[in-house]
Amino acid sequence: MMINNILITKYKEVLSVITTKCQSVHFTPRKELYETI
């Protein structure tokens, strides 16, 4: 259970970061986005 909670939290953090980056630099090439992740 503990590991799952940590994973979910990390996943949400990563998702929000990706979302923010996509919104601020939505013109960034997809390849560059993948490299950032």
N, C-alpha and C positions, 0 to 999 in steps of 0.2 A: 504493500500500500504506500509506504513512504516513498519508494522509488517512483511509483506512478505519479504521485503528487508533484515531485520535483520535476519529472519529465513534462508534465502538463504545464507547470509554471514556466519552465524554460521555453516550451513550444509557444506559449502565449506571448512571452517576451519577444521571441524571434519574429513571430507574426506581426506584432505591433511595430517592430523596427522596420520590417520589410514594407509594411503598409505606409509608414511615415516616409520612407525613402521613395517609394513609388509615387506618393503624392507630391513630394518636394522636387523630385527629379524624374517625372513621368516620361521625359523624353530620352532618358538614358537607355542605351541599347540593352537588349535582354542579356546578351553575353556578359556585359559588365555587371549586371545585377546578380547573375549567378555566381560570378567571381566574388562579389561582396559577401554573399551568403556563405 
